[in-house]
Amino acid sequence: MKAKFLIGLLALLLFFLLVGCGPTATAIPPTAAPPAALPPTTTSQPATPTLPPPTATAIPPTITPTSNAHVVGSDCGACHTEEHKRWSLTLHAAGPAAVLTNEEHNQAELLIDECITCHAPFQAGKYKIGDFVQPVDQKGPWKIVEGNAKNWQAITCTTCHDPTSTAQDRLAFFDPAKVTYMAVKDTTELCEKCHQPGTDDSRNLKGSVHEGLDCAKCHFAPGAQMSLDPKQACAQCHPAINPKHPDVTKLDTTYLSPNSQNNIHFVSCANCHPKGIPTPVSKTAREFCLCGSLANTNPYR
């Protein structure tokens, strides 16, 4: 019995010795869930825009005009030098004092807001006549309101020319009431926006020897554009058509003197022939007396 116990004990000791001398087992960790994806170590940055070099000139954006608004201070004279110079010497360029303090006019006719509408159309929407001149009566004496006088623009280039228009000569009329441009078919229709037939500012040629002529025929003759002076244009007919006719520049008309009763706009055959038109009248004479024949409107053809 004792011998069996000893044999068992030795066998047990031998077992432990064999286990201790064997290779060390590697512990296998439990299967773990895969780790969550880590965020990138850097944050994405937008691409750096390519900038123009410091010496480059910035190009302004292209702007499509949405209206025909008047640009205060537009310098037409920078390019149209001669035309601007001629314009500056006309009544279209007259300042408020010349227009609104004329005693003869103001005593005969009361100053009204319509005066601004024609003489300074770009100011008509903002100002009244009393903003430029006081008192507004027919007694006077009249004084210009200096604080507003500097804003007076008169009848500027852009009153009759729309810079954005595609019409011939960019003709258009700036309507102060509608604050926009109105299309016109020719200079006569343009001029009659202010020189309205039937008013004391009328220049209507109906019934005169000049009936049928467009305003530009005389007032914008080549070499005299914007001067409004028709004198240089007279030679187109006088004496071109009939050299034997008296020199019209020396006849009693407003061409010779502003005080003449024979206004060149309204002069008729009877003004020169009060006793009747001589007969027989040759074709040349008819064309000479009825300058409208140049516009194919001679009623005697």
C-alpha positions in Angstrom: 0.0 0.0 0.0 2.8 2.3 0.9 4.7 1.5 -2.2 1.7 2.4 -4.4 1.4 5.7 -2.7 5.0 6.5 -3.4 4.8 5.5 -7.0 1.7 7.8 -7.5 3.4 10.7 -5.8 6.5 10.3 -8.1 4.2 10.1 -11.2 2.5 13.4 -10.1 5.9 15.1 -9.6 7.1 13.9 -13.0 4.0 15.4 -14.6 4.5 18.8 -13.2 8.2 18.8 -14.2 7.2 17.9 -17.8 4.6 20.7 -17.9 7.0 23.3 -16.5 9.7 22.5 -19.0 7.5 22.7 -22.1 7.1 25.8 -24.4 5.2 28.7 -23.0 1.7 29.0 -24.5 0.6 32.3 -25.9 -2.7 33.5 -24.6 -5.1 34.2 -27.4 -7.0 37.4 -26.8 -10.7 37.3 -27.2 -12.0 38.2 -30.7 -12.8 41.9 -30.5 -14.9 44.0 -32.9 -12.9 46.0 -35.4 -12.2 49.5 -34.3 -14.2 52.4 -35.7 -12.6 54.2 -38.7 -10.5 57.0 -37.4 -11.0 60.5 -38.8 -8.3 61.8 -41.1 -5.5 63.4 -39.4 -5.9 66.6 -41.5 -8.9 68.7 -42.4 -9.6 69.2 -46.1 -9.0 72.8 -47.2 -10.5 74.6 -50.2 -8.3 75.1 -53.2 -6.4 78.4 -53.0 -7.8 80.7 -55.7 -5.4 82.0 -58.4 -5.0 85.8 -57.8 -3.9 88.3 -60.4 -0.5 89.6 -59.9 -0.3 92.8 -57.9 0.4 94.9 -61.0 -2.6 93.7 -62.9 -5.5 96.1 -63.4 -8.9 94.8 -62.2 -11.4 94.4 -65.0 -14.8 95.9 -64.1 -17.7 93.6 -64.6 -19.9 93.9 -67.7 -23.1 95.7 -66.6 -26.2 95.4 -68.8 -28.2 98.6 -68.5 -31.7 98.1 -67.2 -32.9 101.6 -68.0 -32.0 104.7 -69.9 -31.3 106.7 -66.8 -29.5 110.0 -67.3 -26.0 110.1 -66.0 -25.3 113.4 -64.4 -22.1 114.9 -65.6 -21.8 112.9 -68.8 -19.0 114.5 -70.7 -20.1 114.4 -74.3 -17.8 117.3 -75.1 -14.7 115.2 -74.5 -15.2 113.6 -77.9 -17.7 115.8 -79.7 -15.6 118.9 -79.0 -16.8 121.2 -81.8 -20.5 120.2 -81.5 -20.3 120.9 -77.7 -18.7 124.2 -78.3 -21.4 125.3 -80.7 -24.1 124.0 -78.4 -22.7 126.0 -75.5 -23.3 129.2 -77.4 -27.0 128.6 -78.0 -30.1 129.2 -76.0 -30.3 125.4 -75.4 -27.3 125.9 -73.0 -28.8 129.0 -71.3 -28.6 129.1 -67.5 -31.5 129.8 -65.1 -30.9 133.6 -65.0 -31.1 134.0 -68.8 -34.3 131.9 -68.9 -36.2 132.9 -65.8 -35.4 136.5 -65.2 -36.3 138.0 -68.6 -38.5 140.9 -67.7 -40.3 141.2 -71.0 -41.3 137.5 -70.9 -42.2 137.5 -67.2 -44.4 140.5 -67.4 -46.3 139.2 -70.4 -46.5 135.5 -69.3 -46.5 134.0 -65.8 -43.7 131.6 -65.0 -44.9 128.1 -64.6 -43.4 124.6 -63.9 -43.6 123.9 -67.7 -40.7 126.3 -68.2 -38.5 123.8 -66.4 -39.9 120.9 -68.4 -38.4 122.3 -71.6 -35.5 124.4 -70.5 -34.1 121.9 -67.9 -35.9 118.6 -68.4 -33.7 116.6 -66.1 -34.7 118.9 -63.2 -38.4 118.9 -63.9 -39.2 115.8 -61.8 -37.5 117.2 -58.7 -38.0 120.9 -58.8 -40.8 123.5 -59.2 -40.4 126.9 -60.8 -40.3 128.5 -57.4 -37.2 126.5 -56.5 -35.2 128.4 -59.1 -36.7 131.9 -59.2 -38.6 134.2 -56.9 -41.1 135.7 -56.8 -43.4 133.7 -59.0 -45.5 136.5 -60.3 -45.6 139.1 -63.1 -44.4 142.0 -61.1 -40.9 141.1 -60.1 -38.1 142.0 -59.7 -37.0 138.4 -60.2 -34.1 136.8 -58.5 -32.5 133.4 -59.0 -32.5 131.0 -56.0 -28.7 130.5 -55.9 -28.8 127.4 -53.8 -30.5 125.5 -56.6 -29.0 127.2 -59.6 -26.0 124.9 -59.6 -28.3 122.0 -60.3 -29.7 123.5 -63.5 -28.5 121.5 -66.5 -30.3 123.3 -69.3 -31.1 121.3 -72.5 -28.2 118.9 -72.5 -27.0 116.6 -75.2 -28.8 113.7 -73.5 -32.1 115.5 -73.7 -32.3 114.7 -77.4 -29.8 111.9 -77.7 -30.1 108.5 -75.9 -26.6 107.1 -75.5 -28.0 103.6 -75.5 -30.2 104.0 -78.6 -29.6 102.3 -82.0 -31.6 105.0 -83.9 -29.9 107.2 -86.4 -27.8 109.8 -84.6 -29.2 108.2 -81.4 -32.2 110.6 -81.6 -34.7 110.3 -78.8 -36.6 112.6 -76.5 -36.2 112.4 -72.7 -39.7 112.7 -71.3 -39.5 114.4 -67.9 -43.0 113.2 -66.9 -42.2 109.5 -67.7 -38.5 109.8 -66.8 -37.5 107.8 -69.8 -36.7 108.2 -73.5 -39.3 108.3 -76.2 -38.5 107.3 -79.8 -38.9 109.9 -82.5 -38.9 109.5 -86.3 -36.9 112.6 -87.2 -35.6 115.9 -85.9 -38.9 117.7 -86.6 -40.8 115.4 -84.3 -38.1 115.8 -81.7 -38.1 119.6 -81.8 -41.9 119.7 -81.7 -41.8 118.0 -78.3 -41.1 121.5 -76.9 -41.7 123.7 -79.9 -45.3 122.5 -80.1 -47.5 123.7 -83.0 -50.2 126.2 -81.8 -48.1 127.6 -79.0 -46.0 130.7 -78.8 -42.9 128.4 -79.1 -44.2 126.9 -82.4 -41.9 126.5 -85.3 -44.4 124.8 -87.5 -43.6 125.4 -91.2 -47.1 124.5 -92.5 -48.2 127.2 -95.0 -44.8 128.8 -95.3 -42.4 128.7 -98.2 -40.3 126.3 -96.2 -43.1 123.8 -95.6 -41.8 120.2 -96.0 -38.3 120.9 -94.7 -37.1 118.9 -91.7 -35.6 121.0 -88.9 -32.2 119.5 -89.4 -32.1 120.7 -93.0 -31.4 124.2 -91.8 -30.4 124.0 -88.1 -28.0 121.1 -88.4 -26.3 121.8 -91.7 -23.0 120.1 -92.3 -20.2 122.0 -90.5 -22.7 123.8 -88.2 -24.2 120.9 -86.2 -25.6 121.9 -82.9 -25.2 125.6 -83.5 -28.9 125.9 -84.3 -28.0 128.8 -86.5 -29.7 128.3 -89.9 -27.8 131.1 -91.7 -25.1 128.8 -93.0 -27.8 126.5 -94.4 -29.5 129.1 -96.6 -27.0 128.8 -99.3 -28.2 125.3 -100.0 -31.2 126.9 -101.7 -30.3 130.6 -101.9 -28.8 131.3 -104.4 -28.2 127.7 -105.4 -31.6 127.3 -107.1 -32.0 130.8 -108.7 -28.8 133.0 -108.7 -30.9 135.9 -110.2 -33.1 136.1 -107.2 -32.4 138.9 -104.6 -30.0 138.0 -101.9 -32.3 136.6 -99.2 -29.8 137.4 -96.5 -30.6 141.1 -97.2 -34.4 140.8 -97.3 -36.6 141.9 -94.4 -36.8 138.6 -92.5 -35.6 137.4 -89.1 -32.5 136.1 -90.9 -31.5 139.8 -91.2 -32.9 141.0 -87.9 -34.6 139.2 -85.0 -37.0 142.2 -84.8 -38.3 141.6 -88.3 -42.0 140.8 -88.7 -41.2 138.2 -91.3 -40.2 135.1 -89.4 -38.3 132.7 -91.6 -40.3 129.8 -90.2 -43.6 131.3 -91.3 -42.8 133.5 -94.3 -45.1 133.0 -97.2 -45.1 134.0 -100.8 -47.3 137.0 -99.9 -44.7 138.4 -97.5 -42.4 139.0 -100.5 -45.2 139.5 -103.1 -47.9 141.5 -101.3 -49.4 142.6 -104.7 -49.6 139.0 -105.9 -47.3 136.4 -107.2 -45.8 137.4 -110.6 -47.0 135.4 -113.6 -46.1 133.3 -115.4 -44.2 131.4 -112.7 -41.5 129.2 -114.1 -40.8 125.8 -112.6 -37.5 127.2 -111.2 -39.2 130.0 -109.5 -41.8 127.7 -107.9 -39.0 125.5 -106.6 -37.2 128.6 -105.3 -40.2 130.0 -103.4 -41.4 126.6 -102.2 -38.3 125.1 -100.7 -40.3 122.2 -99.5 -39.9 120.8 -103.0 -36.6 119.5 -101.8 -38.5 117.2 -99.6 -40.8 116.2 -102.5 -43.8 118.0 -101.0 -44.3 120.8 -103.5 -48.0 120.8 -104.1 -47.6 122.4 -107.5 -45.7 119.6 -109.1 
